Amino acid sequence: MRAMLSNATLFLARRYLRAKRSFVSVITVISILGVTVGVAAMIIISSVMKGFEGEFRKVLIGSEPHVLLHPQDNKPASSKSAAEVLANVRTQPDVLAASSYISSVMYAEHEGMQSGMDVLGLPEDGAKFYMAKIARHRLDGELDLKPGGVVCADYVAGQLDAHPGDKISVYASTNVTSAVKRFRVASDEQDEAKRHAAYKDIKLHPKEITLQGSVRADSAGAYGYVTLETAQQIFGLGDQVSGVLIELKQPGEVKDVMKRFTVAHLIPDGWSASLWTDVGDSRLAAMSNERIMMSIVLLIIFVVAAFSVMNTTITVTTQKRREIGVLTALGSRQDQIIGIFVSQAAFVGILGTVAGLVFSGLVLWLRDDIRMGIAVLSGGSTNVDSGMFLATIPAQIEPWFILLTCLGSVSLCLLAALPPAWLAARVDPAVALRD
C-alpha cells in the first residue's frame, strides 16, 4: 500500500509538471532555466576567477626568487657569512637550490636612450638553475648568462632600442645618486671657476656590457640578470654579496618553511627574509576577496532561482486546489500531499542542475573560442600572442566546489517548495471542494 501511495505521489508530480496548454508548464520551464543559469554562473565564474588567481600565483612562483635572505640593514654581507648561511640551508630537505646573490638598481644607456632596472646577480651554478626556471619566458636572444652580459625585461630592451649583441653602458644607481648630489653642490658654488671645475669632476664611470637576451616582463618579472662577478664590478662590491637566494621544492609553503628555519636558527641574527609572497600577497588577497564577493552575488542568483521554484509550486497548488481536496477526502496524509509538490521541485532542481552542469562544462571547454567570437563581433583583435601572460582564459575546476554547488542547488529548490506545499496540505477538503 505504501509503495502504491509513493508511486501515486511521483505520478501526480510528473503530471503537474507536464501539464499541456497550461501556464504551469511555462513557468516550470522558466524555473528550470533559472536553476540552470544559477548553477552555470556559479561554476563558470568561480572556475575562471580561481584560474586567474592560480595563474597569477604561478607567475610569481615562476619569476620571483622564493626566498631572499639578507642583512636587515640591507648592507652588503661578506662572502664568508653568506657561505655559512648557504652551508646550513642547503642541507634542508625543503630547499631545492640555494646560492649567493647581489640585488641592486642600475641605469642603462644605449645610443642616447636610457632606462633603469632591478638587477639580480647570480653565480654560475645559481644562474644556470634560475635561468632554466624562467626559460619559458624567453623572448629574444639567449639566457645563458656570461660575464659582461645581461638578460633584461623586454620593455627595458624596448626603451633602450637595443637588441641581443648590442653594447650598452650601465651605471650603478649609487653612482648616479652621488653624481646628482655633486651636481647640486656645484650648482650652488658662487665662484664660476670653481663651479666649472666641480662640473668637470662629475663622472659616472660607466661599464660596457652586452645585451644577451630579453624575457617577457609580464610573466618573468622586471629583473635584469647578470653574473655575480659582473654585478660586483658594476656596484663596486669586491667579494661582497647581498645575501642568499633560496628556491624551494614547495614554494606555496614558504611561510611555514621560514618559521621552521627561524626555529632551527638557520637565519643568522641581524638577517631577515624577503619572500615571494611579499610581492603579490596584497594582489592575491584582493583576488580572493573578489572571488568571495562574486560568490555572494551568485548565491543571490541561486536564491532568485529558488523563488522561481517557489512561485511554480504556489501556482500549481493554487490551480490544483480541488484535486488536493479530493486527495485529502480520500484519506491522503499531509506528508503525501507535501511529497507531491516537493517531488515536483526535486524534478525541477535536478533537471536544472544537470543542465547547468552540462552548460558550464561546454562554456569552460570552449571559453577561448567564445572569447574570440566576442572579439570578432565587437571588432576587437583576435591575434593574441600565445606566449603572453593570460593570452588565454584560465580556469581551475574544483570537483568539491561543483559537488557543493549541485547539492546546494537541489537543496534550495526543495526548501523553496516546502512552505507552499505545507500550506496546500493543510487545506480543509470541504472548503477546497466547495471553491
C-alpha positions in Angstrom: 0.0 0.0 0.0 2.8 2.4 0.9 4.6 1.7 -2.4 1.3 2.4 -4.3 1.0 5.8 -2.5 4.6 6.6 -3.2 4.1 5.8 -6.9 0.9 7.9 -6.9 2.9 10.8 -5.4 5.5 10.7 -8.2 2.9 10.2 -10.9 1.0 13.3 -9.8 4.2 15.3 -9.5 5.2 14.4 -13.1 1.6 15.0 -14.3 1.6 18.5 -12.9 5.0 19.3 -14.5 3.8 18.1 -17.9 0.6 20.0 -17.9 -0.2 20.8 -21.6 -1.6 24.1 -22.8 -1.2 25.4 -19.2 0.6 28.3 -17.7 2.1 25.8 -15.3 4.2 24.2 -18.0 5.6 27.6 -19.0 6.6 28.6 -15.5 8.1 25.1 -14.9 10.4 25.7 -17.9 11.3 29.1 -16.6 12.1 27.6 -13.2 14.3 25.0 -14.8 16.1 27.7 -16.8 16.5 29.8 -13.6 18.2 26.9 -11.8 20.3 26.2 -14.9 21.6 29.8 -15.1 22.3 29.9 -11.4 24.4 26.6 -11.4 26.2 27.5 -14.7 27.1 31.0 -13.5 28.4 29.8 -10.1 30.6 27.1 -11.7 31.9 29.2 -14.7 32.7 32.4 -12.8 34.2 30.6 -9.8 36.4 28.4 -12.0 37.6 31.3 -14.1 38.3 33.5 -11.1 40.1 30.7 -9.4 42.1 30.2 -12.7 43.2 33.8 -12.7 44.3 33.6 -9.1 46.2 30.4 -9.8 47.9 31.8 -12.9 49.0 34.9 -11.1 50.3 32.7 -8.3 52.2 30.6 -10.8 53.7 33.6 -12.4 55.0 34.9 -9.1 56.4 31.5 -8.2 58.0 31.1 -11.6 59.6 34.5 -11.8 60.3 35.8 -8.2 63.0 34.3 -6.0 61.2 32.2 -3.5 63.3 33.5 -0.5 66.0 36.2 -0.2 68.0 36.1 3.0 69.9 39.3 3.6 71.1 41.6 6.4 68.3 43.6 8.0 70.0 46.9 7.2 70.3 45.9 3.5 74.0 46.4 3.6 76.3 44.0 1.7 77.3 40.8 3.5 80.7 39.3 3.4 81.2 36.2 1.2 82.2 34.3 4.4 78.9 35.0 6.2 76.9 34.1 3.1 78.9 30.9 2.7 78.0 29.9 6.3 74.3 30.5 5.6 74.5 28.6 2.4 76.1 25.6 4.1 73.2 25.5 6.6 70.2 25.9 4.2 71.5 23.6 1.5 71.2 20.6 3.9 67.5 21.3 4.5 65.0 18.9 2.7 62.7 21.8 1.8 65.4 23.5 -0.3 65.7 22.8 -4.0 68.6 25.1 -4.7 70.5 28.0 -3.0 73.2 30.4 -4.0 74.6 33.8 -3.1 73.2 36.8 -5.0 73.5 40.5 -5.5 70.5 42.7 -5.9 70.6 46.4 -6.7 69.5 49.0 -9.2 71.4 50.1 -12.3 70.8 52.5 -15.1 71.5 51.6 -18.7 72.1 53.7 -21.8 72.2 52.9 -25.5 72.6 55.4 -28.3 71.1 58.2 -26.2 68.2 56.1 -24.8 68.1 55.4 -21.1 66.3 53.0 -18.8 66.6 51.6 -15.2 66.3 48.1 -14.0 66.4 46.0 -10.8 69.5 43.7 -11.1 69.8 40.2 -9.9 73.4 38.9 -9.9 73.9 35.2 -9.6 77.0 32.9 -9.5 77.4 30.3 -12.2 75.6 27.4 -10.5 72.7 29.6 -9.3 72.5 31.3 -12.7 72.0 28.1 -14.6 69.2 26.9 -12.3 67.4 30.3 -12.1 67.6 31.0 -15.9 66.3 27.5 -16.6 63.3 28.5 -14.3 62.4 31.5 -16.5 63.5 29.9 -19.8 59.8 29.6 -21.0 59.5 33.3 -20.8 62.4 34.0 -23.2 61.5 36.4 -26.0 64.8 37.1 -27.8 68.4 36.1 -27.7 69.8 33.6 -25.2 69.5 33.2 -21.4 72.9 31.6 -20.8 74.5 34.2 -18.6 78.1 35.1 -19.3 80.5 37.6 -17.6 79.9 41.0 -19.1 76.4 40.1 -20.3 72.9 41.0 -19.2 69.4 39.5 -19.8 66.7 42.1 -19.3 63.0 42.5 -19.5 61.5 43.2 -22.9 60.2 46.7 -22.0 63.8 47.7 -20.9 65.2 46.5 -24.2 62.5 48.5 -26.0 63.2 51.6 -24.0 66.9 51.3 -24.9 66.1 50.3 -28.5 68.7 47.5 -28.0 68.9 44.0 -29.4 70.9 40.9 -28.5 74.6 41.6 -29.2 74.4 45.3 -28.7 76.7 47.0 -26.3 75.1 49.1 -23.6 76.6 51.3 -20.9 75.5 50.7 -17.3 75.8 52.8 -14.2 75.3 51.8 -10.6 72.4 53.7 -9.0 74.7 54.8 -6.2 77.0 56.4 -8.8 74.1 58.3 -10.3 72.8 59.4 -6.9 76.3 60.6 -6.0 76.7 62.5 -9.3 73.3 64.2 -8.7 74.4 65.4 -5.2 77.7 66.7 -6.5 75.9 68.5 -9.4 73.7 70.2 -6.8 76.7 71.3 -4.8 78.5 72.5 -7.9 75.3 74.5 -8.9 75.4 76.3 -5.6 79.0 77.3 -6.0 79.2 81.0 -6.4 82.7 81.1 -7.8 82.4 80.5 -11.6 85.9 78.9 -11.9 85.3 76.5 -9.0 81.8 75.7 -10.3 83.2 74.7 -13.8 85.9 72.7 -12.1 83.3 70.9 -10.0 81.2 70.1 -13.1 84.2 68.6 -14.8 84.9 66.5 -11.8 81.5 64.8 -12.0 81.9 61.4 -13.7 79.7 58.4 -13.8 82.3 55.8 -14.8 80.1 53.6 -16.9 80.7 49.9 -17.6 80.0 48.5 -21.0 78.2 45.1 -21.1 76.5 43.1 -23.9 72.8 42.5 -24.1 72.4 38.8 -24.4 68.6 38.4 -24.5 65.3 39.5 -23.2 62.3 37.9 -21.3 58.7 38.9 -21.1 58.2 41.3 -18.2 54.5 40.5 -17.8 55.3 36.8 -16.9 59.0 36.8 -15.9 59.2 40.0 -13.9 61.2 43.1 -14.5 64.7 41.9 -13.3 67.9 42.3 -15.2 70.1 39.2 -14.8 73.9 39.3 -14.7 76.6 37.1 -13.3 77.7 37.6 -9.8 81.1 38.7 -11.0 79.6 41.3 -13.3 77.3 42.7 -10.6 80.3 43.0 -8.2 82.1 45.0 -10.8 79.2 47.3 -11.6 78.3 48.0 -8.0 81.9 48.0 -6.7 81.3 45.4 -4.0 84.6 43.5 -4.3 83.8 40.0 -3.0 80.7 41.1 -1.0 77.2 39.9 -1.8 73.7 41.0 -0.9 72.7 37.7 0.7 71.5 34.2 -0.1 68.8 33.2 -2.6 66.7 30.1 -1.9 64.5 28.1 -4.3 62.0 25.8 -2.5 60.5 22.4 -3.5 57.1 23.6 -2.3 57.1 27.4 -2.7 53.4 27.5 -1.6 54.6 26.6 1.9 57.3 29.3 2.0 55.9 30.9 5.2 55.8 27.6 7.1 59.3 26.8 5.9 60.7 30.1 7.1 59.1 29.5 10.5 61.0 26.2 10.7 64.2 27.9 9.6 63.8 30.5 12.3 63.1 27.9 15.0 66.2 26.0 13.8 68.3 29.2 13.9 69.3 28.8 10.3 68.8 32.5 9.8 71.7 34.5 11.4 70.9 37.2 13.9 70.6 40.6 12.2 69.3 38.9 9.0 65.8 38.9 7.6 63.9 37.1 4.8 62.0 38.5 1.8 59.5 36.0 0.4 57.9 35.7 -3.0 54.6 36.2 -1.3 55.6 39.7 -0.2 55.4 40.8 -3.8 51.9 39.6 -4.6 50.3 38.9 -1.2 48.1 42.0 -1.4 47.0 41.2 -5.0 46.3 37.6 -4.2 44.3 38.6 -1.2 42.3 41.1 -3.3 41.6 38.4 -5.9 40.5 36.0 -3.2 38.2 38.7 -1.8 36.8 39.4 -5.3 36.0 35.7 -5.7 34.2 35.6 -2.3 32.2 38.7 -3.2 31.3 37.2 -6.6 30.2 34.0 -4.8 27.9 36.1 -2.7 26.4 37.7 -5.8 26.0 34.3 -7.4 24.3 33.0 -4.3 21.8 35.7 -4.7 21.1 34.4 -8.2 20.6 31.0 -6.7 18.1 32.4 -4.2 16.2 34.1 -7.1 16.1 30.8 -8.9 14.7 29.2 -5.7 12.0 31.9 -5.5 11.1 30.9 -9.1 10.6 27.3 -8.0 8.5 28.5 -5.0 6.4 30.6 -7.4 5.9 27.5 -9.6 4.8 25.5 -6.5 2.4 28.2 -5.4 0.9 28.4 -8.8 0.5 24.6 -9.0 -1.1 24.3 -5.5 -3.5 27.1 -6.4 -4.6 25.6 -9.7 -4.8 22.1 -8.2 -6.7 23.1 -5.0 -9.8 21.0 -5.8 -7.6 17.9 -6.6 -5.8 18.4 -3.3 -9.2 18.5 -1.6 -10.2 15.2 -3.3 -6.9 13.5 -2.3 -7.4 14.7 1.3 -11.0 13.5 1.3 -9.9 10.1 0.1 -7.5 9.8 3.1 -4.2 11.1 1.8 -1.9 12.2 4.6 -0.3 15.7 4.8 3.1 14.3 4.2 1.9 12.6 1.0 0.4 15.9 -0.3 3.6 17.7 0.6 5.6 14.9 -1.2 3.8 15.6 -4.5 5.0 19.2 -4.7 8.4 18.6 -3.1 8.9 15.8 -5.7 7.9 18.4 -8.4 10.6 20.8 -7.0 13.1 17.9 -7.0 12.4 17.3 -10.7 13.0 21.0 -11.4 16.1 21.2 -9.2 17.7 18.1 -10.6 16.9 18.8 -14.2 18.1 22.4 -13.9 21.2 21.4 -12.0 22.2 18.8 -14.6 21.5 21.2 -17.4 23.6 23.9 -15.7 26.4 21.4 -15.1 26.5 20.4 -18.8 26.2 24.1 -20.0 29.0 25.2 -17.7 31.2 22.4 -18.9 30.6 23.4 -22.5 31.4 27.1 -21.8 34.6 26.3 -19.9 35.7 23.9 -22.7 35.0 26.5 -25.4 35.9 29.6 -23.4 38.7 30.7 -25.6 36.6 30.2 -28.8 33.8 32.2 -27.2 36.3 34.9 -26.3 37.5 35.1 -29.9 33.9 35.1 -31.2 33.1 38.0 -28.9 36.2 39.8 -30.1 35.2 39.4 -33.8 31.7 40.6 -33.1 32.9 43.6 -31.1 35.6 44.5 -33.6 38.5 43.6 -31.2 41.7 41.8 -32.0 41.9 38.0 -32.2 45.6 37.8 -32.8 46.8 37.2 -29.3 50.4 36.0 -28.8 50.2 32.6 -27.1 53.3 33.4 -25.1 51.8 36.4 -23.3 50.6 36.3 -19.8 46.9 35.4 -19.7 46.8 35.1 -23.5 44.1 32.5 -22.9 41.3 32.5 -20.3 42.4 30.3 -17.4 40.1 28.1 -15.5 40.6 25.9 -12.5 37.9 23.4 -11.9 37.4 22.2 -8.3 35.3 19.0 -8.1 34.4 19.6 -4.5 33.0 23.0 -5.3 31.0 21.6 -8.2 29.5 18.9 -6.0 28.7 21.5 -3.3 27.1 23.8 -5.9 24.9 20.9 -7.3 23.9 19.8 -3.8 23.1 23.4 -2.8 21.1 23.9 -5.9 18.8 20.9 -5.3 18.6 21.6 -1.6 17.5 25.2 -2.2 14.8 24.0 -4.6 13.4 21.6 -2.1 13.4 24.2 0.7 11.7 26.7 -1.6 8.9 24.2 -2.3 8.3 23.3 1.3 6.3 26.4 2.5 3.6 26.4 -0.3 3.5 22.5 -0.2 2.9 22.6 3.6 0.2 25.2 3.2 -1.5 23.2 0.5 -1.5 20.1 2.6 -3.4 21.9 5.4 -6.3 22.9 3.2 -9.7 21.8 4.5 -11.1 19.3 1.9 -14.7 20.6 2.3 -13.5 24.2 1.6 -11.3 23.1 -1.3 -14.2 21.1 -3.0 -16.7 23.9 -2.4 -14.4 26.5 -4.2 
